[in-house]
Amino acid sequence: DVKVTQSSRYLVKRTGEKVFLECVQDMDHENMFWYRQDPGLGLRLIYFSYDVKMKEKGDIPEGYSVSREKKERFSLILESASTNQTSMYLCASSLGVGGSETYNEQFFGPGTRLTVL
Amino acid sequence: AQSVSQHNHHVILSEAASLELGCNYSYGGTVNLFWYVQYPGQHLQLLLKYFSGDPLVKGIKGFEAEFIKSKFSFNLRKPSVQWSDTAEYFCAGYSGYSSASKIIFGSGTRLSIRP
């Protein structure tokens, strides 16, 4: 079974702090993703990575950056946390670049609920 | 722009009622479609997926979905719901034309089951 783990389930930070959210997957997946989940808005893609050191902006990248130094680890960074970044953050991974069956199925971590005060 | 739409934001049913949750997608080409479920306090997990072949797809826990290409739809169904089906349901899709295997999610439908 694919396992995607996230470093914290709950996190409370203050406005202006730099925040690191870590995600690790153990199935040698090429693609990794960061989403935020807000009520009524579903999942919105922040950034994704299709290879080590490669990244692409998603739909809402403003205020965020990412790092992928190793294949299994994908970090989301909030350079200066703000209250409107209070949300549930979900990490996911998938096997590889699309087209073939199962390549696009995403496996999710348990999420990190971040509160910015 | 590619999109996935779920028009029902909150559905309330009694136990044993039949369920149908709507999902429409707006792009062409090869489509891969998914339904994910998120039970309270748990992470998202896959209910079922469609890649090709039989448009009627069966998933876990008695759920099924039908891919209707002419209607750009992939509705989720269950003939008789249980209280344990209370969860949020997300439709998602991948188009062969989108970049780097990015999946687009709908806004979700919250399902509440009255015991």
Contacts between the chains, C-beta under 8 A, distances in Angstrom:
chain1	res1	chain2	res2	distance
A	31	B	100	7.0
A	31	B	101	5.4
A	33	B	102	7.9
A	35	B	105	7.7
A	40	B	9	6.6
A	40	B	107	6.5
A	40	B	108	7.8
A	41	B	107	6.0
A	42	B	6	7.7
A	42	B	90	6.3
A	42	B	105	5.1
A	42	B	106	5.8
A	42	B	107	3.8
A	42	B	108	4.5
A	43	B	90	6.7
A	43	B	105	4.2
A	43	B	108	7.8
A	44	B	105	7.9
A	45	B	102	6.8
A	48	B	100	6.8
A	48	B	102	6.3
A	50	B	100	4.6
A	50	B	101	7.0
A	56	B	99	7.1
A	56	B	100	6.2
A	58	B	102	7.5
A	90	B	43	7.6
A	90	B	44	6.9
A	92	B	44	7.9
A	94	B	101	6.0
A	94	B	103	7.9
A	96	B	101	7.0
A	97	B	100	6.1
A	97	B	101	5.1
A	98	B	32	7.5
A	98	B	94	5.9
A	98	B	96	6.7
A	98	B	98	7.7
A	98	B	100	7.6
A	98	B	101	3.9
A	99	B	30	7.4
A	99	B	96	6.3
A	101	B	51	4.7
A	101	B	52	7.6
A	103	B	101	6.5
A	104	B	32	5.1
A	104	B	94	4.5
A	104	B	101	5.3
A	104	B	103	6.3
A	105	B	34	7.0
A	105	B	46	6.4
A	105	B	49	6.1
A	106	B	34	8.0
A	106	B	92	7.8
A	106	B	103	5.9
A	107	B	46	8.0
A	108	B	36	7.8
A	108	B	43	5.0
A	108	B	44	4.2
A	108	B	45	7.3
A	109	B	43	6.2
A	110	B	42	7.6
A	110	B	43	4.4
A	111	B	43	6.1
